[in-house]
Amino acid sequence: MNNIISLDTENKCICRYDNFKICNRNIKDDEYCRYHKNIKNKYMHKIYYDVFRNKNEINMGDLYELYKHINDINYPFIKDIYIELLQNIPYKVIRNIVDKSNYRIFAKNNYTSKMEKYLLLYNINKNTYDFEHNNKYIDSLIKIQRKIKDNKILKYEPNNIYMNDEELFTGENICELPKERLFVLKNERGEKYVFDAIELEFFIRTTINNKQIPYNPYNRELLGDNIIKSLKNFINYNNLKIKDNEYKWETDMHAFTDLAIEIERRGFYNNPEWFKSLTNVDFLKIIKYFKLFSNNIPENSLYFNNITEDTLIFDFCKDAIKMFRECNEELYILCCNFIKSLAMCSNNFYENMPNWLIGGPNNINIATMANNISNIRINTNIDTLLGIINRNTLNDLENNFLFYYYVEHI
């Protein structure tokens, strides 16, 4: 060992003791003073001296230089010797060094073992050394930095001004969501929208699968490839797990979003937020109007039959999506009747109905719908109600939620 490491002892003892302070007593013909000439592991003190010299206070950079030194002199068993060198530094000194570097693993009351902490320091310095001495790693790092810069990944800052306070898809307050999931979407006007990155990715992926151009669900602005790439980089950088295609709804907004995508796919402009303003009674009215408008179309009996009070919105969206996916050109009239029914209960859907659907010889004029419904209400009897909800006798209606609603509100 002595032959490997060259020393410039400056006629002072190089041994470290008493909180890792260097001895500095005068010496004559040896590297150690008379108090330390018989100390164990002299080779370790020589390594410390080669790296730290006369420093009494060492920092995280010095621990890296220690690792770098044993690599540069081709020391065998680098991992073992580096951890041994760390272990021979008083633990409170190591704690003080790392606490100043904000490594949480060394925080007080952390029950991670000392060995795990030494391994952490080894891995940190090994990776740093590899990056410094391997052009391949450096090139990869530069590419990542360029991607982040080019795709303009914005960091969520609580004090900034954003267009939304709640996350659209989950309905949660933005401040309550983990920051690593908050993706900031900025348009050309400088407006910033905050999304849960996982939810936005699923929305975009579903939109693309339905052969649509992805858009901002708040304002319908199309999303360019740079935004989609930026979102992908953001998800990868934060190690987020995307949803499966067979995703199950957790909130009403999840259901509204999937339904809005299907409605859009069949040619009707809409926005998932339009559904948020509808009440449970509105959803029941929509089903009622759809059944009345489609009473002469037998296939209407395939939809909106099993609606329960506890799962009303999910049941509504599930059947509506099923209908929009199944109805071919011959039954497209059912989709049209559904949109008309929405327009009866929502100004947003009414104001955005296509002109060809509002009037015409084969369509119910939206301006006279209210009068038509009033006439239906006056002239409707039990048999008509049974036909509307696809039941044959009153015996079929025990505890039927829809029938109760029709009797009360039609």
Backbone torsions as a table, in degrees:
resi	resn	phi	psi	omega
1	MET	NA	-41.3	-176.0
2	ASN	-61.8	-28.5	-177.4
3	ASN	-78.5	-15.6	-175.3
4	ILE	-82.7	-37.7	-169.8
5	ILE	-106.6	122.6	178.0
6	SER	-86.5	145.8	-174.9
7	LEU	-129.0	148.1	167.6
8	ASP	-123.7	88.5	-169.1
9	THR	-78.2	-17.4	179.3
10	GLU	55.0	32.2	177.0
11	ASN	58.0	30.4	176.6
12	LYS	-127.2	149.6	177.8
13	CYS	-67.2	133.1	-175.8
14	ILE	-96.2	0.4	-177.5
15	CYS	-68.6	145.6	176.5
16	ARG	-112.0	133.4	-179.8
17	TYR	-153.3	178.9	175.2
18	ASP	48.9	76.8	-178.1
19	ASN	63.0	31.6	173.5
20	PHE	69.3	23.9	175.2
21	LYS	-82.7	143.2	-180.0
22	ILE	-75.3	144.3	-174.5
23	CYS	-66.6	-58.0	177.8
24	ASN	67.2	16.6	172.2
25	ARG	-72.5	155.0	179.4
26	ASN	-67.8	145.8	178.1
27	ILE	-130.5	166.2	177.9
28	LYS	-113.0	-85.0	-174.1
29	ASP	-102.5	0.3	-176.9
30	ASP	-122.0	169.9	177.9
31	GLU	-84.3	-7.0	-174.1
32	TYR	-126.8	150.2	177.3
33	CYS	-75.0	173.8	-175.6
34	ARG	-66.0	-20.5	178.8
35	TYR	-79.6	-23.3	-173.9
36	HIS	-119.3	8.9	-175.5
37	LYS	-67.6	-20.6	179.2
38	ASN	-106.3	16.1	-178.1
39	ILE	-66.8	147.4	177.1
40	LYS	-77.0	160.9	175.2
41	ASN	54.5	47.6	179.1
42	LYS	-59.6	-32.3	-177.6
43	TYR	-62.4	-30.4	179.5
44	MET	-69.6	-38.8	178.4
45	HIS	-67.6	-30.2	175.5
46	LYS	-67.2	-39.8	177.6
47	ILE	-64.6	-46.1	178.3
48	TYR	-55.1	-43.7	-177.1
49	TYR	-68.0	-40.8	178.8
50	ASP	-59.1	-33.2	-176.9
51	VAL	-92.4	-50.8	-171.3
52	PHE	-90.9	-17.2	-175.1
53	ARG	51.4	-126.7	-175.2
54	ASN	-95.5	11.6	-176.9
55	LYS	-65.1	136.3	174.7
56	ASN	-96.4	-26.9	178.6
57	GLU	-112.9	118.2	179.0
58	ILE	-109.2	155.9	-177.3
59	ASN	-130.2	-173.4	-177.2
60	MET	-62.7	-35.4	177.1
61	GLY	-62.2	-35.6	178.0
62	ASP	-67.2	-36.1	177.8
63	LEU	-65.7	-33.4	174.8
64	TYR	-69.0	-42.0	178.5
65	GLU	-61.9	-32.4	176.7
66	LEU	-63.5	-46.2	178.0
67	TYR	-64.3	-43.9	-178.7
68	LYS	-61.1	-39.6	-178.1
69	HIS	-62.7	-47.6	-177.6
70	ILE	-70.1	-21.2	172.1
71	ASN	-75.7	-44.4	-174.9
72	ASP	-66.0	-28.4	179.1
73	ILE	-95.3	11.4	177.0
74	ASN	57.4	43.8	178.9
75	TYR	-67.8	135.4	178.4
76	PRO	-72.4	153.3	176.8
77	PHE	53.7	58.7	-172.4
78	ILE	-58.4	-44.6	-178.4
79	LYS	-60.9	-46.8	-177.3
80	ASP	-63.5	-46.1	-177.3
81	ILE	-69.2	-35.6	-179.2
82	TYR	-66.5	-44.4	178.5
83	ILE	-65.5	-36.8	177.1
84	GLU	-64.5	-39.8	176.9
85	LEU	-62.5	-40.2	177.6
86	LEU	-65.4	-41.7	-178.3
87	GLN	-64.7	-25.5	-179.1
88	ASN	-88.8	-0.9	169.7
89	ILE	-91.0	131.6	-179.7
90	PRO	-49.9	135.0	-173.4
91	TYR	-61.1	-35.9	179.9
92	LYS	-66.1	-27.1	175.0
93	VAL	-68.8	-44.5	176.7
94	ILE	-60.2	-44.5	179.6
95	ARG	-59.0	-43.8	-179.2
96	ASN	-63.9	-40.8	179.0
97	ILE	-61.7	-49.0	-172.5
98	VAL	-77.1	-32.5	176.7
99	ASP	-58.7	-37.5	178.9
100	LYS	-70.7	-18.2	179.6
101	SER	-96.6	4.2	175.0
102	ASN	63.1	36.3	173.0
103	TYR	-87.1	112.0	-173.2
104	ARG	-64.2	-26.5	-176.2
105	ILE	-61.2	-20.9	179.6
106	PHE	-98.3	9.6	-178.0
107	ALA	-65.2	154.9	179.2
108	LYS	-62.4	149.9	-178.6
109	ASN	65.3	16.6	173.5
110	ASN	-88.9	124.7	-171.6
111	TYR	-92.3	13.2	174.4
112	THR	-65.4	138.9	-176.7
113	SER	-66.6	159.2	177.9
114	LYS	-59.9	-41.1	-178.8
115	MET	-60.4	-39.8	177.9
116	GLU	-63.2	-34.9	178.8
117	LYS	-69.8	-40.5	176.7
118	TYR	-64.1	-38.8	178.2
119	LEU	-64.6	-36.3	176.9
120	LEU	-61.2	-46.5	178.8
121	LEU	-62.8	-39.4	178.0
122	TYR	-60.5	-47.9	-177.0
123	ASN	-66.0	-39.3	178.4
124	ILE	-59.9	-48.7	-176.2
125	ASN	-74.5	-32.5	176.4
126	LYS	-63.8	-47.4	-179.7
127	ASN	-63.5	-39.1	177.5
128	THR	-62.3	-44.0	179.6
129	TYR	-63.8	-42.4	179.5
130	ASP	-61.9	-43.4	178.0
131	PHE	-61.6	-40.2	-175.8
132	GLU	-70.3	-28.6	-173.1
133	HIS	-112.6	9.2	-179.5
134	ASN	-130.6	111.1	-177.9
135	ASN	-60.9	-29.1	-179.7
136	LYS	-63.1	-43.9	178.8
137	TYR	-65.8	-41.1	-179.1
138	ILE	-63.6	-43.8	178.8
139	ASP	-60.8	-40.8	179.4
140	SER	-63.8	-41.9	179.6
141	LEU	-63.6	-41.7	178.9
142	ILE	-63.2	-40.2	179.0
143	LYS	-63.2	-41.7	178.7
144	ILE	-63.1	-43.7	179.6
145	GLN	-62.2	-40.0	178.8
146	ARG	-66.0	-39.5	178.7
147	LYS	-61.3	-45.0	-179.7
148	ILE	-62.6	-42.0	-179.9
149	LYS	-68.6	-46.2	-177.0
150	ASP	-64.6	-37.4	-176.8
151	ASN	-90.7	2.4	171.4
152	LYS	51.7	57.1	175.3
153	ILE	-72.0	117.1	-178.4
154	LEU	-93.7	140.9	178.8
155	LYS	-93.4	135.4	177.8
156	TYR	-69.4	126.5	177.6
157	GLU	-123.1	118.0	-175.1
158	PRO	-54.3	-29.8	-176.0
159	ASN	-84.0	-8.3	178.8
160	ASN	-76.8	165.0	179.2
161	ILE	-96.8	128.0	179.8
162	TYR	-125.4	159.0	-177.2
163	MET	-75.5	-18.2	-177.9
164	ASN	-133.6	142.7	175.7
165	ASP	-97.1	-26.0	178.9
166	GLU	-109.9	147.4	175.3
167	GLU	-75.1	128.5	-171.0
168	LEU	-58.6	-46.8	-170.4
169	PHE	-81.6	-31.6	-177.9
170	THR	-99.2	-21.2	-177.9
171	GLY	77.2	4.4	-178.6
172	GLU	-85.8	152.9	174.3
173	ASN	-65.4	135.3	-176.6
174	ILE	-56.7	-38.4	-177.0
175	CYS	-64.3	-20.0	-177.1
176	GLU	-91.3	-6.2	-179.5
177	LEU	-92.1	149.3	177.1
178	PRO	-59.6	136.1	-176.8
179	LYS	-61.1	-32.2	-178.1
180	GLU	-69.5	-8.1	177.1
181	ARG	-103.7	-5.0	-175.2
182	LEU	-89.9	108.0	179.6
183	PHE	-99.8	127.8	-178.3
184	VAL	-98.5	122.1	178.6
185	LEU	-107.1	120.5	-177.5
186	LYS	-116.0	129.7	179.7
187	ASN	-95.7	-177.2	-174.6
188	GLU	-67.2	-21.4	179.4
189	ARG	-86.4	0.1	179.6
190	GLY	86.8	3.6	178.3
191	GLU	-74.2	136.5	-177.1
192	LYS	-115.8	128.3	176.6
193	TYR	-116.4	140.1	-178.8
194	VAL	-109.8	129.1	-179.8
195	PHE	-126.8	153.5	164.0
196	ASP	-71.2	117.7	-173.6
197	ALA	-56.8	-37.7	-179.0
198	ILE	-66.3	-42.0	-179.3
199	GLU	-68.7	-42.4	-179.1
200	LEU	-65.2	-39.9	178.7
201	GLU	-61.9	-42.4	179.9
202	PHE	-65.5	-39.8	177.6
203	PHE	-62.0	-46.4	-179.8
204	ILE	-64.8	-43.1	-179.3
205	ARG	-63.6	-41.5	178.5
206	THR	-64.8	-40.7	178.7
207	THR	-61.5	-45.6	179.3
208	ILE	-64.1	-40.4	178.5
209	ASN	-62.3	-27.5	177.8
210	ASN	-91.0	15.0	175.8
211	LYS	60.7	39.4	174.9
212	GLN	-116.4	159.5	175.5
213	ILE	-83.9	127.2	-179.1
214	PRO	-58.7	146.4	-178.2
215	TYR	-144.7	161.9	174.6
216	ASN	-75.1	116.5	-175.6
217	PRO	-66.0	-13.3	178.0
218	TYR	-77.8	-39.8	-172.7
219	ASN	-133.4	5.9	176.2
220	ARG	70.6	7.6	177.6
221	GLU	-68.9	134.7	-177.9
222	LEU	-68.4	145.0	179.8
223	LEU	-99.7	124.6	179.8
224	GLY	-77.7	169.5	-179.8
225	ASP	-60.8	-31.5	-179.0
226	ASN	-65.0	-36.5	177.7
227	ILE	-67.6	-42.9	-178.7
228	ILE	-65.7	-41.2	177.0
229	LYS	-65.4	-39.2	178.6
230	SER	-62.2	-42.3	178.0
231	LEU	-63.2	-42.3	179.0
232	LYS	-61.8	-45.2	178.1
233	ASN	-62.5	-39.4	179.1
234	PHE	-61.9	-43.5	179.6
235	ILE	-65.5	-43.5	179.6
236	ASN	-66.1	-41.1	-177.8
237	TYR	-63.0	-36.9	-177.9
238	ASN	-95.6	7.6	177.7
239	ASN	53.9	43.8	179.0
240	LEU	-86.5	146.8	180.0
241	LYS	-100.7	122.7	-179.0
242	ILE	-77.9	163.7	-177.3
243	LYS	-79.4	154.6	173.0
244	ASP	-74.2	159.7	177.3
245	ASN	-63.9	-34.1	178.5
246	GLU	-86.5	59.3	-175.3
247	TYR	-82.1	139.3	178.3
248	LYS	-99.3	137.8	-178.7
249	TRP	-64.4	138.5	175.1
250	GLU	-114.6	-24.5	179.7
251	THR	-133.1	163.2	176.6
252	ASP	-58.5	-36.5	-177.0
253	MET	-66.4	-32.0	174.8
254	HIS	-59.9	-45.4	-179.7
255	ALA	-66.1	-43.9	179.2
256	PHE	-60.4	-39.3	-178.1
257	THR	-64.9	-46.5	179.4
258	ASP	-63.2	-39.4	178.1
259	LEU	-66.4	-42.4	-179.9
260	ALA	-60.5	-38.0	178.9
261	ILE	-64.4	-42.7	179.2
262	GLU	-65.6	-41.7	178.8
263	ILE	-62.2	-42.4	178.2
264	GLU	-62.6	-40.6	-178.3
265	ARG	-60.9	-32.2	-179.5
266	ARG	-90.5	10.4	169.2
267	GLY	101.7	12.5	-178.4
268	PHE	-115.3	119.1	178.8
269	TYR	-64.4	134.6	178.1
270	ASN	-163.4	179.7	-179.8
271	ASN	-145.8	133.7	-179.2
272	PRO	-58.6	-25.8	-179.9
273	GLU	-68.3	-22.2	-179.9
274	TRP	-63.6	-28.5	-179.5
275	PHE	-73.8	-24.0	-174.4
276	LYS	-64.0	-29.6	-176.6
277	SER	-81.6	-7.9	-179.0
278	LEU	-81.8	141.3	177.4
279	THR	-92.6	171.6	176.7
280	ASN	-59.8	-38.4	177.5
281	VAL	-63.2	-38.5	177.8
282	ASP	-60.8	-42.8	-179.7
283	PHE	-63.5	-38.1	178.1
284	LEU	-68.4	-37.0	176.4
285	LYS	-64.1	-39.4	178.9
286	ILE	-60.5	-44.5	177.9
287	ILE	-62.0	-42.6	-179.8
288	LYS	-60.6	-49.2	-179.0
289	TYR	-63.0	-40.4	179.0
290	PHE	-59.9	-43.1	179.9
291	LYS	-66.1	-39.2	-179.9
292	LEU	-68.9	-45.5	179.7
293	PHE	-64.8	-28.7	-174.7
294	SER	-106.7	18.1	-173.7
295	ASN	-60.2	-28.0	-178.8
296	ASN	-92.7	8.2	178.6
297	ILE	-113.8	105.7	-173.5
298	PRO	-54.8	-32.3	-176.0
299	GLU	-67.7	-11.4	177.9
300	ASN	-64.1	-20.6	-178.6
301	SER	-69.0	-10.2	-179.2
302	LEU	-81.0	-9.6	-170.6
303	TYR	-129.7	151.1	175.5
304	PHE	58.6	47.0	179.3
305	ASN	-104.4	-31.9	-176.1
306	ASN	-115.0	73.1	179.7
307	ILE	-104.9	121.6	-179.7
308	THR	-109.4	154.1	-174.7
309	GLU	-65.4	-39.2	-175.9
310	ASP	-71.6	-29.3	-177.7
311	THR	-121.7	35.8	-172.1
312	LEU	-55.8	-51.4	-174.1
313	ILE	-66.3	-44.8	178.9
314	PHE	-63.2	-41.4	178.9
315	ASP	-63.4	-43.6	179.6
316	PHE	-59.6	-51.1	-177.5
317	CYS	-66.5	-38.6	-179.6
318	LYS	-60.9	-47.2	-179.0
319	ASP	-71.1	-36.4	178.8
320	ALA	-64.1	-43.8	177.9
321	ILE	-62.3	-43.6	179.1
322	LYS	-58.2	-43.9	-179.4
323	MET	-65.3	-45.8	-178.2
324	PHE	-65.7	-28.4	178.6
325	ARG	-80.3	-32.4	-173.0
326	GLU	-90.7	-30.0	-173.1
327	CYS	-72.4	117.0	177.7
328	ASN	-81.7	-167.9	-176.7
329	GLU	-61.6	-36.5	-178.9
330	GLU	-66.3	-31.4	-178.3
331	LEU	-105.3	15.6	179.6
332	TYR	-61.1	-22.2	178.9
333	ILE	-59.8	-29.7	177.3
334	LEU	-65.7	-39.6	176.5
335	CYS	-62.8	-41.5	179.2
336	CYS	-63.5	-43.2	179.2
337	ASN	-63.7	-34.2	177.8
338	PHE	-65.9	-42.0	178.4
339	ILE	-64.6	-40.5	176.5
340	LYS	-61.3	-39.0	-179.9
341	SER	-66.0	-39.2	175.5
342	LEU	-62.3	-40.6	-178.3
343	ALA	-64.7	-26.5	178.2
344	MET	-69.2	-21.6	-174.1
345	CYS	-118.3	-4.3	-175.7
346	SER	-140.9	122.3	176.7
347	ASN	-62.7	-35.2	179.7
348	ASN	-60.5	-46.8	179.1
349	PHE	-70.1	-35.6	179.0
350	TYR	-63.6	-46.2	-175.9
351	GLU	-72.1	-15.0	-177.9
352	ASN	-115.2	16.3	175.2
353	MET	-68.3	140.9	175.5
354	PRO	-65.7	145.5	-177.0
355	ASN	-58.9	-35.6	-176.9
356	TRP	-68.3	-15.9	-179.2
357	LEU	-93.1	-18.8	-174.3
358	ILE	-73.0	-43.3	-176.8
359	GLY	-128.6	-161.3	178.1
360	GLY	107.5	158.5	-174.5
361	PRO	-64.9	-28.3	-176.4
362	ASN	-101.3	9.1	-177.0
363	ASN	-121.6	154.8	173.8
364	ILE	-80.6	123.1	-177.8
365	ASN	-68.2	125.2	-174.7
366	ILE	-62.8	-27.6	-178.8
367	ALA	-70.2	-25.6	-178.4
368	THR	-105.9	8.9	-177.7
369	MET	-60.2	-41.7	-177.5
370	ALA	-59.1	-43.3	178.4
371	ASN	-64.7	-40.0	178.6
372	ASN	-61.1	-42.9	-179.3
373	ILE	-66.0	-37.2	178.0
374	SER	-62.4	-41.9	178.6
375	ASN	-64.7	-41.1	178.9
376	ILE	-62.3	-39.9	-178.1
377	ARG	-62.9	-41.9	-177.5
378	ILE	-68.0	-40.5	-170.8
379	ASN	-96.6	2.6	-175.7
380	THR	-82.5	132.2	175.9
381	ASN	-116.8	-178.0	-176.9
382	ILE	-60.5	-40.0	-179.0
383	ASP	-63.0	-40.3	178.1
384	THR	-64.1	-42.0	178.4
385	LEU	-60.8	-42.3	179.0
386	LEU	-60.0	-40.7	179.8
387	GLY	-67.4	-36.4	-178.5
388	ILE	-62.3	-42.1	-176.1
389	ILE	-102.0	17.4	168.8
390	ASN	62.5	44.9	174.5
391	ARG	-123.8	150.0	-175.5
392	ASN	-93.4	-41.8	-177.2
393	THR	-135.6	167.5	178.6
394	LEU	-65.1	-23.7	178.6
395	ASN	-64.3	-23.0	179.7
396	ASP	-79.5	-4.2	-168.5
397	LEU	-107.6	15.0	179.8
398	GLU	-61.4	123.1	179.8
399	ASN	59.4	27.5	-179.4
400	ASN	-81.2	115.3	-175.7
401	PHE	-64.2	-43.0	-178.8
402	LEU	-65.3	-42.4	-178.1
403	PHE	-63.5	-42.6	177.2
404	TYR	-56.6	-41.7	-179.3
405	TYR	-67.4	-43.7	179.8
406	TYR	-60.5	-43.3	-179.6
407	VAL	-64.3	-38.7	-175.8
408	GLU	-76.2	-35.0	-166.1
409	HIS	-119.5	-9.7	-174.0
410	ILE	-73.0	NA	NA
